[in-house]
Amino acid sequence: MTLSFLTATSQETAHPDRASWVNPLIGTTNGGNVFPGATMPFGMVQFSPENSPVNSKNTIAAPGGYEYRSQKIRGFSLTNVEGWGCAGGSGDIPLMPVTEAVESSPSKDFRNAYATGFAHIDEKAEPGSYRVKLANGVEVSLAAATRMGVATFRFPVGKPARILVRTSDSEAGSTAAQTNIDASTGTITGSVTSGNFCGFLGTEDRRSYYTLYFVAHFDRPVTETGAWKDESITPGATKAEGGTGFGAKGFPDAGHGSGVWAGFGNGGDVRVRVGISYVSEANAEANLDAESLADTTYEQVSRRARDAWNKRLNQIEIEGGTDQQRTVFTTALYHALMTPTTYSDSNGEYTGMDGKVHHVVAGQSVQYANFSGWDVYRSQFQLLTWLDAKQGSDVAQSLYNQSQQDGGRWDRWTHLSGATHVMNGDPAAAAIADIWAFGGRQFETKAALASLVHAADVPTKEDLSQAGCPVECAGQRPGLDQWLKLHYIPVGAPAWGPAADTLEDVSAEFGISALAGHLGDSAIQRRFAERAQYWKNIWNPQAAPDGGYFMNRNADGSWAKIQDDNDKAPKDFTPSTEDGFVEGTAAQYVWMVPFNVAGLFEQMGGRDKAVVRLDRFFYDEKGAPAVTKAGPLHAELDNEPSVETPWLYDFAGQPWKTQQLVRQVLNTIWKNAPDGIPGNDDLGEMSSWAVFASMGLYPEIPGRAELVLGSPIFSKITVHRASGDVSILAPAAETNTPYVQGVKVNGKASSKTWLPESFALKGGTLEFDLGSTPDKNWGVKKGDEPPSFGASPANE
């Protein structure tokens, strides 16, 4: 039976109810790894269900805590991270309502103990709130403010009302946990110390690096208490201590952990308000007080959260399109506006990368956390800053603050106060340049540039170390000494994949060059523009019969043989190899010079030959699209190494192919369904791709704000920005009209397949004339293509 409360009408707000177009269950399977629970835009709290795993071999259901195929919930956690990979993390302080007696320790079975079934028909996820009826009869309603959450647990009449506080049971485990019940005030407090993101991959991250504190106030008298540690329970106890550990292989240790339970008599509603902080219990209480009163209800918090989401979602207004397109687009925008997350408390304090308590600097509103640099430098930071330049500035300041607290290292993947080093390359420079280019100027810009230049010029002991390699190399610039000497990352240097690391590093060099150019430092701009061309040093024009490829290179300059883990004998190069590359193949990385596409095409023998290779990359031998799971020689538009490739036809003088291909992807692999995100959403990166693609724009060049053109799927799009709105008009936009027949920029006809930085910054009007057949005369002349940046950068 479905729940009556699931059909309640939405509250009227000051803005159109765009939240009703969001389906938070999109991306909850197929590896999307999003969570469906309650959160605010960029909120600290993510109040969301933690499922039991679908596969008995797994410790968790999925990174993000939720997997649509799971049929059980083991708790409702207070924190999570959107769309990440590995074995997840966070998922802190799961609260679990139970109607049974607590007769054995929940730590006996991390995955399934006291888990309860549920059905999707009894579940409702909306921006800012989440509701579900569990198989044990408890109706759960969750809502979130920025630093606090509120829950109502409606227990069946006549059934015991108990809540487990599984303090130690963070998704990746914990090294310490402590919990206290004050029955006289109905308060439970405590903390968990955790980390361990990707810790199962190696020992570098098999450690704790943050402590989360919480304060929970219940509105009913506590009539029963109890606690457990490891496999022992103590009815009547009010304190518990002990973490799960990370085990020998980086997963929570079976039979270890601690928590408490509280009973509230029989049946009825139990309401709890929970505040959190990464600094102290006192700050958690202060955060709770700042955002709620003692009698604050679920309905009030969920309504405020919905209002906040409507305000953010209405920054990009859309007209036209199908119901599915509107839902997919708005949900993608929703997912793209979740991360990075608020990390500083209401008083401005936060725990830094050095373990010390810091305060936001003058002019900074919020310290943010959770940065998957390898992912988000490609388009998510651009979208975030484009919509709110002040927030982008705070994000840049947050990254700079982290680097200063971490000895000058700009780590590529930071989780809360931990540098995890996950992925490869050095995305920080491009990320900071992205923010500046799209209008984020209120941070310590010159100091940030100086720090990035120093990190690119002066090797550290971590840069020289193999610690954590291949996946978690500890240095900001692994193999930097070899880079400075050889001008590429050779085989044997600290790296995940030498060829891939080289290609990521040249984008970092270009990011420094772009930032320096914007800041007026022409000497740094020129020096790093030259270094950005080091990609040519790993280009082998005779790599394969079909042309040149990027290849691993030895330190002596010779081309390396392929070393296959399954075959000890080295082999000759083949484009399908993953040796030297990261989450991709040589064929998929051959396009990764987004700042100098013209230079890359020249190496390939010119535009015509590049187009032949692009056609072969995106389509199989029968002409069918090959954009995901089509094999190692084709595009994988479910992962970052391929995301910029569909717009390369704009550079090659055949823009109609970009228009058709992007529309094909939006029409097929982005769906209003649980499997509607093609792979990890990666803290909103993939969703930001879908947002830009649906508007007919893409920030192809890292560190700059030129926008390359596809075609919009809506008849009217208005991007509201403080420094000037962007209006995109396409009266003929339909699902089957992807082809541009003409474009006007601010009323003037244009044949260029790109927009200058000034348009992104100042706003304007973009008009598309669209049709169902390609116009092969538009955007094809030499000079219509987007800019490319070689060793002699254009003047800023």
N, C-alpha and C positions, 0 to 999 in steps of 0.2 A: 504494500500500500504506500502510495506517495504521501509526502508530508504537506499539510495544509499551508505551512509557512513558506514553502518553496514558491508559491504562486502569488505572494504578496506583491502589491504594486510598488513601483519605484517611487522614492521620494522626489518631489519636485525640487529642482535646484535653480540657481541663478543662470545656469548654462544648459544648453540642450543635453539630454541624457545620453551622451556618446558612450557612457559605460555600458549601456544596454547592447552595444554592438561588439562587446568584447566577450570572447569565449576563452577563459583561462585554461580550459582543458586541451586546447590546441597545443601540441608539442609534449604531451604527457606520456607518449610512447614513441617508438621508432628512434630512440636515442635523443629526443629533444631535451630531456632532462629538466624541463621547467617544473615549477611547483604551482599548484592551483590555489594555494591558501591566501590569507588576507595580508596585504601589505600596502604601504603608501608609495607614491613615487619616490624612489631612492631612499626608502625607509630603512631604519635599523632593525625593525621587527618584521619577521615573515612568519606569521602564525598559520601553520600549514600541517596537513596530515603526513605522518610517517607510515608508509606501508610496510607490511612484511614482504620479504622477497618472493618473486614469482618462482625463481629457481632455488631449490634447496641448497645449492652450493654457494649462493651469494649471501653476504652478510646483510646488505641493504637491498631495497627494491630497485633503487636507481639513484644516481646523484641527483639531488633535488628532493630526495625522500619519497617521491611518489611515482608509481608506475601504473598506468591506466589498467593494465591487465591484472594487477594484484586484486585479491578479493578480501584482504584484511588490513586493518589499521592497528598499529601498535602504540600510537600516541600522537599528540599534536604538539609539534615543536615550535619554539619561539624564533628560530633563526634558520635561514637557508640562503643559498646562492643560486641565481637563475641560470639554468642551462649549462652547468659545467660538466666536466668529465671525471676521469679516474674513478675512485670509489666514493666520490662526494666528500663531505665534510660539514662542519657546522651541524645543523639539525639538533640544536642544543635544547635541553630541558624539556623533553616530551612529557606532556600531561595526558594521562589516560583515565577516562571514567570507566569504572567497573561496577558491576552489581553482584559479583561473587565475593566470597570470603577470600582473603589473602592468606593462603595456607602454604605457599611455597615461594621462594625468592624469584622475582622477575629476572634476576641476573642468571638464573639457570639456563635461560634461552633468550639471548639478546634479540633474536629475530621474531619470535612468535609468542613468548610468554605473555599471557593476558591480552593478546591481540584479539580483535573482534571483527567479524565479517561486516560487510556493507554492500549495497548495490548502487550502481550509478543513478538509477531512477530516484533514489532517495538522497541525492547529492546536488548541491547548487553552489557553484563557484562564480563570484562576481568581483569586480575591482573593489578591494577593500574589505570583502567579507567572504566567508565560506561556511556552508551549512551541510550537515549530513545526519541521517538517522542510522545508528549502528544496529547490528543484529541483536545486541543485548537490550535494545529498546531505548537507549539514551539518545536524545536529540541534541546535537552539538551545534552551537552557533559561535563563530569566531569573527572578530573584527580587529583592525589594527590602526593605531595612530603611528606617528613616526618612531617613537621610542617606547611605546607601551602597547599592550594588547588587552582585549577584554573577551571573555568567553562566558557563555551560558550553557551549562550542562543540565538538560531537562531529563530527570530520572523517572522511570515508570512508577506509577503509584504502587506502593507496597513493597518495592524493591529497595535493597540497601543502596545508599548513595556514597560511593567511595571514589577517591581520585588518587591515582598513583602519580608521584613526582619522580620520574626516572632520571635523576640528576646526572648520573654518570654516562647516560646512554646517548651521547652525541654520535652522529652517523659514523665517524671514523674512530670512535672510542675516546678515551680520556686517560690522563695520568693522575688526576686528582678530582675529587668532588666532595662537597660537604653540604648538608642540608639541615635546617632547624625548623621545628614547628613550635610556634607560640599559640597554644590552643586557646589561651585567654583572649587573644585579639583576633584569632582566625587568620594568622599570618604565617606564611612559609617563606623562608629566605635561604639563600645558599649560593653556590658557585660551582662552575665546572672549568677545568683546565684542559685544553685540547689543542688540536692542530692536525698534524698527520695527513695533510692533503697530498695525495699521490704517494703516501708513505709505503704502500705495498710494493712500489716499484723499486725502492732502494732505501738505504738508511739515511740519506741526506735530509729527507723530510719526515722521517719516522720520529717525530719529536713534538712536544707541545710548544706553542708560541703565543697563546692567548688565554685569558681567563674571562669568562662571562659571569657576571653577578646578576641575581634576580631577586625581586621582592614581589610576593603574590599575596593579595588581600582577598579573602573569601567573605561573602556576605551572610553566611549562615554559621551558627555555632558549631565548633568542632566537637563531635561526640566520641570520636575514636581516633587513636593514633597508632602508628607502627612504623618500623624501619627495617631495612635489610642491608646486609653487607655480604657480598659474594653470594654464597648459597644458603646463608642463615638469615632467618627472620626473627624479629623481636617485637611481638605485639605490645603495645603500650609505650614503646620508645618514641622519643621526639627528636633524636639526632642520628645522623648517619654520615659516614666518611668512607671514601675509597673510590678510585677510578677503575675503569675496565682494563687499563693497559692497552698497548698496541700489538701485543703478541709477537711471536717470532717472525711473522710474515706481514706485519703492518695492519692487521685487522684486530678488532676488539677481542680480548681474551675471553673464551667461554668460561662461564661460572664466576666472573669477576664484575664488580660494580656495586653501586649503592644508591639508595633513595629512600623515600618515605611514602606513607600513605595517610590520608586523613579521611575519616568518616563523618557524614553529616546527617545521620538518621536515615529515614526511609523516604523515597520518592521526592518529587518536586524539583524546583530549580535551584541550582547552585551557581552563583555568579562569581567570577574571579577577575580581578584587575591585576595585570602583571607589568612591572617596569623592569627594564634591563639596562645594564651599563657594562662597558669593558674596563671600567676604572675601579668601582667600589659599590658596595651595597648602598651606601649613603647616596651615591649618585643615581643608582637605580630607583631609589625612593624619590629622589628629587625629580627625575625624569617622569615618574608616574604622576607626581603631584602637578608637574608643569602641564601635563596633557589631559588630566582627568580629575574629577572630584570623586568623593567617596561613593556617591550615588549614581555615577556615570553608568549608562546602560550600553549593552551591545548595539541597540538600535541607534543611539546617539553617535557612537564611534563609527559605525558602518556608514551612517549618513554623511558624516564629515569626511570620511575617506572617499566616499563616492563623489562628493563635491570636489575634493582635491583632484581626483582622477579626471573628472569632467573638465576641470580647468586646464589640465595638461593635455588631454586628448584633443580638446578644441583648439589647441595651437595649430593643428593642421585640419582645417575644415575640408570636407569633401562633398561633392554632389555627383549624382549619377552612379554608374556601376551597378553590378548585381548585388543581391543580398550577401552572397558568399564573398564577393570582392570587398564589400564594406566591412564584413566581419574579419576577414583575414588581414586586411590592412590595419584596422583599428587594433586588433589583437597584437599585430606585429609592433605597432607603435607603443602599446601598453608594455610589451616585453622589453622593448628597447629603452624604456624609461624607468627601469627598476634598479639598474646598477650603473655606477658604483653606489654603495650604500652609505647612509649616514653613519659616522663612526664616533664623532664627538658628542658629548652629552649636552644637555640644555644649558649648562654653565660654561660650555666651551672646552672642557677638559677631555683628553683622550690619552690612551696609553700608546706611546710611540714604538717604533721599530727597535729602539734601544731598551725597551722595558720600563722607561720612565714616564711619568705623567707630564704631558705637555698641554698647552693651551693654544687654541687657534690664534694665528698671528693677526696683527692689525689689518683690517680690511677684509679678512677671510670670515665668511659666515659659518661654514661647516668644514670639518675635516672628513673626507670620504675614505672608504676602504673597499677592498675587493676589486683588483684590477687584473684582468687577463690581457696583458699588453699585446701579446702575439696576435690576439683576435681583434681587439677593439680599436686598434690604430687604423684599421682599414676603412671603417665607415661609422662606427657607433659614437666615437668621440666627436666626429664631425657633426652628426645629427644632434647630439646632446648640446653642443655649444651653439650650433645654429639657432636652436630654439631658445636657449637661455645662456647668453654670453657670460653673465655673472657666475652662473653655476659652473660653466666650463672653466672659468678662471679659478674657482675654488678647487676644482678637480686638479688643475695644473699645480696649484699651490700645494695641494695634498701630496701629489707625487714628489714635488720638490722637498717638502717636509720629510717624507719617508726617506728620501735619498740622504738627506743630511743626518738623519738619525741612524742610518745604516752605513756610516763611514764613507759616504759619497757614492755608494752603489745605487743605481737605478734598477732595481730588480724587475725582471720581466713579468712575474706573476706573483702578486702579493695578496695574501689572504689575511685580512684583519691586521694584526701587528707582526705577521710572519712573512719573511722573504722565502718563497718556495722555489724560485729559480726555474719553474716548470716551463717547458717549450724551449725555443732556440732563438738566436739572434739578439738584437738590442732594440726593442720597439719603443723605448722611452722617447728618443729624439723625435721620431715621426709623430708620436702621440702629442708631445708638447707643441710641436710645430702645427699639427692639425688644429689644436685649440686656438693658437694665435691666429692662424689663417682664417678661421671661421668666427673671429671676433672676440675671443676671450683674452683680454689684455690686462686684467687686474690681478696680476701675480708678480712674483719677483722674476721678471723676464730675463734681465741681463745676468742675474746670478744663476738662473737655471741654465742659460746658454753656456756660461762659463763652466758650470759643473759638468754638463754633457760633453763639452769639448775636452775637458781634463780627463774624463773617463774614456774618451776615444783616443787620447794621446798617450796616456800613462798606464801601462799594465800594472795590475795589482797581483798579489799572490793568488787570489781567487781566480783571476784571469788565466794564470799559468797552471792552475791545478785541474786535475781530472776529477776532483770531488763532485759527486752527483751525476757525472756524465754517464750515459748520453742524454737522458731526459731532463735531468735537474742540475745541469752544470752550474756551479756556484758563482762563477764570475759574471759580471755584467757584460763583458766582452770576452768570452772564452777564446783563447788562442790569440789574444791581441798582439802579443810580441811577434807572432808569425805574420799576422795581418800587416803590421807596420813594416816588416822586412820583405815579405814576398808579395804583398798586395792581394792575397787570397788566403783562405783557411785551408791548409793542406791536410792530407790524411795523416792521422796520428796526433794532431793538435786536439786540445779539449774542444769537443763539439758533439752535437747529436748527429748531424750529417754535414760533412765539410762543404759540399756544394750548396746545400740549402742554407747553411750558416753564412756562407759568402753572399748569397743573394739577399738574405735578410739584412746583413750588415751594410750592403750598399744602399738599401732603403734608409737605414739609420744615418748613413753619411749624408744622403740627400736631405733627410729631415733636418740635420744640423745646418746644412747649407741653406735650406729654405728659411729656417728660423733666423739665421744670421742675416740673410738678405732682407727679411722683413724688418729686422731691427737696425739695419743700416751698417752692419759690419761686413764690408765688401771683401776684406782679406780672408776672413773665416768662410764667407760664402764661396769664394773662388776655390780655396784650398779643399773644402769638403765636396764641392761639385766635382773636382778632379778625382777625389777618392771614391766618389759615387760611381765612377766609371770602371772600377776594378772588376765588375762583373765580366768584362771582356777577357779577363785573365783565366777564367775557367770555361770559356767558350771554345769548343773543339769543332771547327767547321767540317771536319771529316769524321765526326763521331759515328754516324750511321748512314746507310745508303740513302735515306730520305733527307739528309741534311745535317746541319750542326746541332749540337746539344750542349748544355752545361754538364760538366763531368767532374768527378773527383780528380784532384791533381796531387801528386806527391810533392814533397818539399824540394826535390831536385828538379822539378819542372816537368817530369814525365807524367803522362796520363795514367791513372791508376786502373788496375783491373777491378772487376766486380768481385766483391767478397760476399758470397751467399752463405748465410748461417747454416743452411741445409747441405751445403756442399763446400768442403774445405779447399777444393781446388779453385783458384781464381779463374774467372771467365772474362771473355771479351764483353765490352759494353753493349747494352741493349736498351732502347728507350723505355722499356717496361720495368727497368730496375728501380728498386727503392733504396739501393745502397748509395749513401751519400745524401739522402733526402729525408724529409720529415713529414710523415703522414701524407705521402704522395710519391710520385715516380718522376723520373727524368722527363717524361713526356708532359707531365702536369706542371712541372717547374720551368719548362722552357720559356714560358711567357712572363716570368716574374721579374720584369724590369719596368714597373709601371710609370716611372718618371722619365724614361727615355725609350719610349716605344719605337720611335723612328729609328733610333740607333740599333735597336734589336732587329727591326725589320731589315735594316741594311745588312746586318750580319747574316741574315737568312737569305740574302740575295735579292731583296727588294719587296715591295708591296705584294706583287702578284704571287710570288712564291710563299709569302707569309699567309695570304688568303687561302691558298691551297692547303696549307698546314692547319689553318684554323678550321676550315671545312672538315678536314679529316679528324680533327680533335673533337668537334661538337656533334658529328654525325657518323653513324656506322656505315658499313659498306653498302647497305641497302638504302641509305639516305634517311634513316630514322634517327631522331634525336638521341644522343648518347651523352647525357649530362649528369647522371648519377648511376652508380653501380653498373657501369658499362665496361669495366675493365681498365687496366693500367694505362692504356694509350688514349683514353678519353677523359673528358672533363668530369670533375666531381664537385658539382655545385652545392654539395652538402658540407663542404669544408673550405677553410680559408684559402689554401693555396690556389684554388680555382676561381674565387669569387669575383675577381676583377676582370676575368677573361672575356665575358660576353661583349664588353664595350670596345674590345680591340678592333672590331670591324670599323668603328668610327675613325680610327687612326689609319685604316687601310683603304679608305675611300669607298667602302661599301656599307654605309650606315644602315641600309634596309635590313641587313642581316642581323645587326645588333637589335633592331626593333623587333624583328620576328622572334629571335632567340629568347630575348628577355621575356617577351609576352608568353612564349611557349612554356618557359619555366614557371612563371606566375600562374598560368592556367592549369598546370599539372602537378607540380610537386609541393606547392603551397596550397593547403586545403583547410577548410573548416571542419576539421576532424582531429581526433587525438594524435594521429600520425602526420599532422599537417605541417610540421617543420622538418625539413630534410636533414636530420642529424642534430648534433649538439647545438643549442642556441648560443652557447658561449657568451654568457653575460650580456645578451642582447645584440651581439654582432650580426648574427644571421638575420635577426628580425630587422635590424637597421638596414640591411641590404634590401629586404623586401619593401620597406618603407620608401627608400630612395627609388628603387626600380619601379614601384607603382606610380611614382610621380614623374617618371621619365627622366630622371637625373641620377648621376652617380659621381662621388668624389674620387675619381680614379687615381689621382696623383697624391701620394702621402705627403703631408706637410704643406699642401697648397689647397686653395679653395676654388679652383676651376671645377666646373661641373660638366661632365660629358653627357650627351643626350641619348635617350632612347625614345619612348613615347608613353604618355600617361594613360592609365586605365580609367580615369574619371573625367567627367566633362568639365568639372571645375574644382580646383584645389587652391586653398588660400592658406599660406604659411604665415602665421602671425608672429612677428618679431619686433622687439623694442626699437631696432634701428631701421625698420622698414619692412612692410609685408611683401611677400612674393605671391603673385597671382598667376596661376597656370590654367589656361583656358583651352579646352579641346572639345568643342560642341559635338563632334562626330565620334567621340570615344565610345567604342563598344568592344566586346570581347574579341571580335574578329576584325578589328580595324587597327592593327598595330603600326601601319606604315605611314611615315611622315611624307606629306605632299608639299608642305611648306611650313616655315616658322617665322614668327614676328617677335622681335625683342623690343619691348617698349614702343610698339607700334611700327617698327621698321623691319622690313623683310630681311631675313638673314639666311644664308646658306651654310653657316658654320655649325658644326656638330658639337659645339661646346659653348659654355658661358664663361666670361672672365670672372676673376675673383670679386670684382666690384659688384657684380650682380648678386652674388651670394651675400655680400656684406651689406649692401644698401637696399636690396630689394628691387622690385620691378614687376613688369607683366610679361609673361611668356605665352604666346598663342601658337597652338599646333593645329594645322589642317591635316586630318588623318583620313586614311582610306584603307580598303581591304586588299589593294594590290600595291606592290612596291613601286616607288618612284625612284628610278635608277639615275635620275638627273639631279637630285637634291643632295647636297653635301658631299659631292664627289670630286670637286675641283681641288687641285693642289692649293693648299692654304686654308681649306675648309676644316681640315682635321685638327684635333686638339693639339696643344703644344707638347713638345718633348724637350727635355733638359739634358744637355750634354755637359762637357767639361767647361764651357763658357756660358754660365747662366745668364739669363736675361736680367736687365737692370730692374730693380724693384721700385 
